[in-house]
Amino acid sequence: MDLQKSPPPPRRPEGCLVVAVRLPVRIVVLVLVVPVRMVWDALVVTGRLLRDTVLRPLGRALLWAGRALFVWPFTALWRYVLVPAGRALAWLVRALVALVVVPAGWLHRYVLTPLGRALALLARGVGAVLAWVHARVLGPAGRGLARLLKGVGAVLAALGLGVYTAVAWLARYLLVVPARWLYTWVLTPVGRAVTWCARGLGWLLGVLVTGAGLALYRTARVLFVLPALALWRWVLAPAGRFLVFLLREVGDAFGHAWRIAGRISRAVGRFLGTLFRWMVAEPVRWVYRTVLTPVGHAVRDAVLRPVAGGVRAVGRVTREALAAARDTARQARAEFRRMLFGTSPEPAAVDRREPVARDTRTLGRSTTALTKD
């Protein structure tokens, strides 16, 4: 697999300026980043410890409290209130349908529909009568009246056409012909002269504006564009390249310093953990194992077990005394009741048809007590 991998791209040779900038920057950044990385690792460890010991149990407690306060009451409300209410409402709706909708449908189907059809048939007959009256009576009368009105309108139109022809002839020779002559021989030459003068004036203004714009362009190029171009090319671009190079080196230095600071912080953390284990944990463990455990066993065997046995004996004696007191109280109540109300009668004997004494049934004989003479 290693032989199949493509070789890494060759790195460009770096000059002495790059090395001279990179080494001081990395040293300074490493000195600045190491405390920050150690503080960061300490905060990470503290945050994990806080999460595992405080936040996670607190979150579980809050989750349980949320369920107890919100989920379980709403579940009980849904299960024991809303669902039964919905079922009761559904039963009520079904009863309403059975009591109202079905009779209403029957009324519509067997009463209102035949009545509506009868009314529609009656209306159709009345409409046929009205159509016959319109076709045989009202239609011919209307057509005669329309012909009369059409004749009167034709006479009025002929009179109006004569008046319109006279007015049109007067308007043509009094207004249209003079206006056309004025437009052709006066207004058109004047408009053409004005248009030619406006075109000449526009050409002159265009030449002046073009010349002024060219002069301003040359002036602005010499005064602003060429100096700005020289400033960009010979000052800002090299400064920007150097700034980009410096920022890239600072970023690489921060990454390199962060990784080295992580290793240093890990080594310091392991050293502090080992120191804490050998200075605190191991002595505490040794004291617990060699001192506290034997002392605890001795206290358990010499003190706690006898005390526990005595407590159990006292509890046993107390229970027996309480049982005796209960029996005595029960007997006293029975004697007091017997003294007040007398002895209760014995229940009468009931013949259960079971043989007694020697006449009971045995496995060795074929007869029974019930079949004996």
Secondary structure, 3 states (H helix, E strand, C coil): CCCCCCCCCCCCCCCHHHHHHHHHHHHHHHHHHHHHHHHHHHHHHHHHHHHHHHHHHHHHHHHHHHHHHHHHHHHHHHHHHHHHHHHHHHHHHHHHHHHHHHHHHHHHHHHHHHHHHHHHHHHHHHHHHHHHHHHHHHHHHHHHHHHHHHHHHHHHHHHHHHHHHHHHHHHHHHHHHHHHHHHHHHHHHHHHHHHHHHHHHHHHHHHHHHHHHHHHHHHHHHHHHHHHHHHHHHHHHHHHHHHHHHHHHHHHHHHHHHHHHHHHHHHHHHHHHHHHHHHHHHHHHHHHHHHHHHHHHHHHHHHHHHHHHHHHHHHHHHHHHHHHHHHHHHHHHHHHHHHHHCCCCCCCCCCCCCCCHHHCCCCCCCCCCCCCC
